[in-house]
Amino acid sequence: LMLPNLSQVVNNFSQTVTLKKTTQTIVNYKPVNTIVESQIKATVQVASDETLKVNNLDTSKSYFTIHSTSALKVNDIVVYKGKNLKVTPIRDNSDYGFYKGIGEQVLWLTFK
């Protein structure tokens, strides 16, 4: 059974957002974090009440659902309309041609 590739559907509704990924290297025996920014295509919308319930998320915070054909990982930051969204749970739908994540709006950026 061949799975449908939905990447074209995701791309049809997408816009350009900034993706910030943190990589860690060791310099002089100490960890050094480097932030790498790239432009990706994604759809971003306010997370539904159902999404918040299913994922047991704090309803006092702002959450957004993110769909992208680019790989998303937990703790990545998606910058959407000036908001920094820290990617939390990820659903790897790459068999269907896209990734789905929930972004929690963060006011202060700290990379681990």
C-alpha positions, 0 to 999 in steps of 0.5 A: 500500500503506497502512502499519499505524499501530502508535501504539496498540500503543505507547501501550497499553504506555506509561508517562509519562516525562520528556523533556528537550530542549535548545534553543540561542539566542544572547544577547549574541553567546553561545550559551545552552542552555535545557532544556525538560522535558515529559511523554511516553508511552513504553515503556522496556525493557533493550536486548537483546544483539542490539540492542547487537551490531547497533548496535556498543554498549559492553556495559559500559554500560547501554542501554535501548530506547525506543519513543514516539509523541512525536518523539525526537532524538539527545541528548534525555534520557529520565528513566525510574525516576530514570535519565537516558537519553541518546538515541543512535541513532534509528529514525524509524518515524513512517510506522508511528506511532512512534519508536524510540531507544536510551538510554544511561544517563548519570550526569552530564548535560552538554548541548551 
